[in-house]
């Protein structure tokens, strides 16, 4: 797990806890497999992120990102502020 968590990673983690009932101690480096996320869960996560950040994110991109840290980097690459 990362020693520091960016604000964007924290926001994504909070959303996962709130909407996907992942454990509170989930970190940005926790893989989707470890969370039990299948392709449907990634589609749902993509929809949540699209609504919240106004960027299109599909399940394939999320799967390739692998975890919250990867998703944060993906969102930043799409113009979302990391702050």
N, C-alpha and C positions, 0 to 999 in steps of 0.2 A: 504494500500500500504506500502511496505517496506520502511524504512528510508534510507537504503543503497541498492544500486543496484550493483551486481557484474558485472565485465567486460563481462562475458559470457551472463548474463541476458541482458545487454545493447546491445550486438551484436544480440541476438535473437530478441529483441524488434525492433532494427533498421531494421532487415530483414522483420519483420511483417509490419512495416510502408512502406518500399520500395515495397515489393512484394504482400502484401495482403491488402494494403490501410487501415490499422487500424489507429485510431486516434493517433496523436503524443503524447497525454498525457496518453496513455495506460501504465499501470504499470505491474510489474512482477506478481502481485497477481490478475490481472484481469482474470476472468474465460473465457473459450472458449465460453460459452453460451452468456456472455455479449458482446463478439465480433461478435456474429452471426456465429461462426464457426460450420459447420456441418461435417459429416464424410469425405466428399470429400475434404473440406478445410484441414482437418487433414492429409489426405493422401498426399495432395500437400505439406503441411508443412514438413511432414516426408521426402519427396523426396528432398526438399531444404536442410534440415539438413543433410541428408545422403551425398549429394554432397559437402556441406561446411565442414563437420566434419569427413567424411569418416567412419561413423558408421551407422549401420542399425537401423532405428527407425520406428516402424509401427504405424498406426493410433490408435490401441488399447492402446499402451503404452502412446501415446500422450494424448488420452482421459483420461486415468487414472492419468496422470501427472496433468491435470486440468488447468494449466496456465504456464506462462513463467518460474516462479520460479521452478515449478515442472519439466519442461523440462530441465532446467539447471542442476538440481540435477540428472536427468536421464542421461544426456550426461556425466556428471562427473563420474557417476557409470559405464559408458561404456568406460572410459579412456580419455575423452576429458578434456583438461586443463581448470580449472575455472578461470585462470588468463588472 
